[in-house]
Amino acid sequence: MKTLDDLLAEGVEGRRVLVRADLNVPLDGTTITDDGRIRAVLPTLRALSGAGARVTVVSHLGRPKGAPDPKYSLEPVAQRLGELLERPIAFATDTVGASAKAVTASLASGDVALLENLRFNAGETSKDDAERGAFADELAAFAEAYVDDAFGAVHRKHASVYDVASRLPHFAGGLVLRELEVLSKLTGQTDRPYVVVLGGSKVSDKLAVIEALLPKVDKLLVGGGMCFTFLKAQGHEVGKSLLEEDMVETCRDLLDRAAGRIVLPVDVVAATAFAADAEHDVVDAGAIPADRLGLDIGPASTSLFAEALVGGLAGSGPRSEATRPDGAGSTTSASGASAAGAAPAKTVFWNGPMGVFELAPFAAGTRGVAEAITKVDGFTVVGGGDSAAAVRTLGLDEAAFSHISTGGGASLEYLEGKTLPGIAALEQ
């Protein structure tokens, strides 16, 4: 696989370079609420611009339906990119139309342009090879070389990720290379204990990665909405909590095969509604009231998970005694696994929040577990997506983690052992 360094060594002064970036940032109207993905691609853009390339950046944002939609415009991203690069960014109001052609043709050495949202063109995501290829032809016409630095999109067989690479000399950006280096450490020989923390909404979204990682890990800590399907699999009622009935038997099988390595919450924060002002209390994980739904792991669960991560160093708060669903007072998990006396983790992978961290009353579990991960004396990886957003939203020190991935879905599919189309294209 050729890299950005190889391209720079060839010389890029005056050459037109197309950079696929992942600028899919969260927006509140036109306000960017987390610019982490923009910052992540800055080193590649600075290197190319500084070496005199004429740089055209392309990206998607959200999920428009193959046609222009103002709420998914990349114009606010262009403004923020210019602020961070400390230089004007030329913005094209279309993808391959008159504006894009004019903007790219006007670039001088060192200039940077951003085209409008790729997904405003149906060819970007089309499953028809010819339609996708036609759009790739138009994008490739803007450049003499292609750099993929959008790790968050490499699991998609899209025109700008997969097809353009076959039409131009192609190179992997520094961000993509770093992501691959980090994730390879999680699938090879890892320092032990190896602890994985999984959250998020659905077991079905994480089933493949659970299956892939379970034989390799020492502990799998399960929080977020997905924990309730596991609790149901043990025969416990979960009230109005998120539940995938069709996954209950699968979870039961996973618990049987895990031999105590899956650790579940012992208490949860149960609310009367999915709202910040809803009445809520901490309840035993096996005794969730029928009219309530769990929106966060409780304090005893947070302590339990922290102990699995940092052993006796946990001490992030009072170690309350939660009653196990089987009725015994203990801080063992509902699965029967105990973190008591656990050796501190040496490798940690975290993907998915422990609760609805966006709502203040239900953020404590995610914060507590994240803070415990920052205390791990070892290799710690935040698996992109909502986990990365939580780190920044909760004001945690990003430097306290070994690596924060920019690609949630791509990270998971890599760990599952799947072929990533964008990486396969770069390797050809």
N, C-alpha and C positions, 0 to 999 in steps of 0.2 A: 504494500500500500504506500503510495507516494504521499508526502506530507507537505504542509505549508512551507516548511524549511526548504524542501526540495524546490518548490516553486520560486521562493525568494532567491535561492542560489542560482536559478536560471536567469533571474533578472526580470523585473516587472515594470520598469520605467516605461510609462506610456501605454502599457498593455491593458486591455479591457478584461477585468476579472469579475465573474459573477459569484457572489457569496450567498449561499443558502444559510440563513440565520434562523434561530427560533426566537422570535419576538412576540410570542403569544402570551402577552402580559395581561393580568387582570385589570379591568377598567371599571370605574364608577362614573358612568357617563363618558366624559372625555378625559377624566383624571386617572392616571396610572397609579394603582395602589401598591404595586410591588414591581420595581424595575430590575429585579435580580437577573432576569434573562437578557435584558439589554446590556447590563454590565458584563455578563459572562462572555459576550462576543467582542467586547471592546479590544482586547489584545490582538485578535486577528485583524480587525479593521485598522487599528493603528499601525500594525506591521506593514500591511499592504499599502495603505495611504502614504505612510512615511517613506516607503520605497518607490513611490511615484506611480503606483497603479491607478487606473481609472476604475473605481470600484462601484459596482451595482449590487445592492443588497436586496434580497427577496425573502419574504416570510409569509406565513399565514397568521390569522388572528381569529380565534373563535371558530364557529361552524356555520358560516353563511351558506346558503343553498345554491352555490354556483353562479350567483349574480350579485351585483353591487348592493350593499346594505350599509347605510351610513353609520350604524352603531358598531360596525366591525371595521371601520376605516383605520388604517395605520398612520393617519396624519398625526395624532398625538404622539405616537411612537417616534416619528421623524423629528418632531420638536425635541423630545427628550434625548434622542440619540445625538442630536446636534449639541445640546447642552453638555452631555457627557464627553463627547469628542472635542468640544470647544472649537467647533467649526461649523459653517453652514452645511445643511444637508438638503440636496435637491430632492423634491418629492414629486413623483409622477402620480397623477390621479387615476391611472388605469394600470393594467398589468403588462399588456403587449400592444396597446393601441397607440394613438397619435402622441399622447402625452409621454408615454414610456419611451417611444422612439426619439422624441425631441430631447428629453432629459438625458438619456444615455449618450446621444450624439454630441451633446454640449459639454460633456465632462472633460476637464483638463487633467493632467497628471496630478495625482494626489487627491482629486475630488472624490466625494462619496455621494451616491444617490440611493434612495429607497423607493421601490415600486409599490403600488397599492397592493392590498391583500390578494395573495395568489388564489385564494378560494372564491374570489369574485368571478373566476373563470372556471367553468365546469370541467375543463380539461385537466385541471390540477389533480382532482381526486377520482377521475373517471376510471371505471373498471374495464373500459374498452381500450385496448392497447393503442389502436389507431388514433382515437380522440386524445388520449393522454400524450401520445407521441407527437401529434401535431402541435400541441401547446408547448411541449418541450423544445420542438424545433424553433418556435418563436422566441422562447427564452434564451436558447443557446445562441441565437443570432446577435444577442447583445454583448457577447464576450468571446475571448480567445482562450480562457481557462476558467475552470470551475472549482470552487472550494466549498466543501460541505462542513459547516461548523454548527449544524443544528442537530445535536444529539437527540433532543426531544422529539424529533420527527423521523429518525432513521428507521423506525419500525413500520413506517408507512410506505407503500409502493405508490408514491405520488410522482407526478411529472418532475417537479423541482428537486426531488430527493433521489429518485431512481433513474428516470429516463434521460435527464440532462447529462448525467455523468457519462453516458455512453456516447454522447455527441461532442464532448469537449475533453481535452486533457484534464484529469481530475485529481484533486488533492484533498487530504483530510486536514481539517483545521485543528488547532491546538486543543480546543475544548473537546472535540470528538476523541482525540487521542488520549486525553486525560481521563475521560469517562471510561474508555475501554480498559485503560491501565488499572483503574480503581476497581471496576467490576470484575476483572479477571482475578483479582486477589480474593474476591468473595466466592469464587467458584473453584479455586485451586486449593492449595495447601494453606489453610488459615491458622493463625495463632489461636489457641484455645484457652479458655472457653469461648465458643462462638455463640452469640445470642442474637436472635432476630426479633424485632418488635414490629408487629403488623397491626394496623388499624384500618380505618376507612369504613365504608358502608356495607359492602357485600362480600360474603365468602366466595361467591361465584367469580368475582373480579380477581381474587387472589388465590383461587384453588390451585392453578397450575404452578405458581411459585411456591406455595406451601408443599405441594407434592415434590417439587424439585429440591427444596431446601431441607425438608424434614429429615432425610437421612444424614445430612451433613452437620446439623446444628446441635448444640447442647441444650439450649432452651429456646422455645418459641413463645413469646409473650403476645397474647391476643387481646386487643382492646377495640374501641370504636364500635360502630353499629354491628360489625360482623360477629362480635362476641356473643350476641344474644342467640344466634342460631346454634352456636356451640353449647350454650347453657340449655337451650331447648333440647338438644341432643342428649343431654344428661337427665332429661325428664323434668326440668324446672319450668315453671310458667314465667313468661317475660312481659306480661301486661301488654301494652300497646307499642312496645319497642319494635324496632326494625327487625323483621324476621323473614328468612327465605325458607319456607316450608319444604320446598323441593330439595334443599341442601341439608336437611336435618340428618338423614341417614348417612350422607357423606361425611358430615362432621363427626358422627358417632364412630364411623370407621377410622377416621383420622386419629381420634382420641385413643382408640384401642391400639392402633399401630404405633402411636407416639410413646407408649410406655412411660407416661408421666412427664414427658418433655414439653408438652403444651401447657402453658400456665394461663389460667383464665382469671378475670377479676373476682374478688370476693365481696366487693360492695360496689354500688353504682349510685350516681346522682339521678334520681327519678323525678320527672316533672309532669305536671298536668297537661302541658302543651309544649309544642316546639316554638318557644318564644323566650326572649331574655327576661321578661317580667312574669313568667309562669311560676306558680308555686312549685317548690322543689325541695327534696330532702335526700339525705344519704340513706340507702336501704341495703339490706343484705342482698347479694346477687341471686340468691335462691328464693327471695321473697318479694319480688317486685309487685306492687299492687296492680290489680287488673285494670285500673283506670289511669295508669301512669306509664310513661315511656322513659327508658334510660337514655341520657344524653351525655354522660361522661362516666369514666371510672371514678370510684370513690377514693378517699384518702388512704384507706388500708390497702387497696389495690395498688395505688401509686407507690406506697412504701414497699409492697411486695415486689413490684416490678423493679424498683430502684435497687433493692437488695440483690435481685438476680443480675443486675448490671454492674454494681460496684461493691457487692458483698457488704462487709461490715462498715463501709464508708458511707452507706446510704444516708441515714440520719437527716433526711431533708425535712422532717416534720414528725409529729407525734405518731407513733406506731400503734394505731388503734386496733383493738381486737375485734375483728369482724367474725360473725358466726358463719361457718361453712354451710352450704346448702344441705349437708347431711345432718346439720344440727350441732356439730361439735365446734366449740369456740377455738378458733385457730386462724393463723394467717396463711395457711396453705390455700392453694387455689381450688376452685370448684372441681378441677380435674384430678385433684389429689396430689399434685406436684407441689413441693415446698421449695421456696428460695432460701430458707433459713440456712445459714452456714455456707452459702454458695460462694465459690471462688470468684473474684472479680473478673468480669469479661475482658478478653483481649481483642476480640473482633466483634463489632456491632453493626448490623444493618437495620435501619428504621425506615419503614414506609407506611404512612397513614396515621392520622391523628387519633388520639385516645377518646376524643369526644368532639362536640360541636364547639371548637375553640373560638370560632368567630363570635360567639355569644359569651360575654364575660362570665356568667354564672357556671358555664360548662367548659371553661378553659384550663382549670387547675390540673386535671389529669395529664393533658398534653404537656403543659408547662413542667410539671414535676418529673415526668419521664424524660423529657428533653434535657432538663437540667442534670438529671442523673447521667445521661449519655455524655454530657460535657465533662463529667468527672472521671470517665473511663480512661484508664492509662493503657491505651491501645489504639487500634485502627477503627475509626467510627465513620460510617457513611450514612448520610441522610438521602433517602431514595427519591428525591424530587417531588413534584406535584404539591399536594396539600401539606406534606411534611415540611418542605422547603419554605412554603408560604407561612407556615406556623412559626418557624424559627424567626422569620423577619417580623411577622405581625406581633409576636410576643416579646420582641425586643431582645432576643437572645444573641450572644456573641457568635457570629458565624465562624470566626477563627477558632472557636473551641471545638469544632468538628473537623475531622481529617478531610472530609470532602462532602460538599452538598451538591447532589446531582441536579442537572437541569431537565432531566427526562424521566418522569415517573413511569409512564407506560413502557418506554424504551428500556429503562433499567430492569423492570420486571420481566420483560420478554427476553432480555439477555440472560438473566438469572435462570429463566425457565429452559434455556438452551435453544431457543428459537433462532432461526436465521433472520437477521435484520436486513431488509432490502437495501436500505441506504448504505450499510457497511459492505454488503455483498457487491454493490455497484462500485464502490471505491476500491475494492480488492481486485476487480477485473482489469 
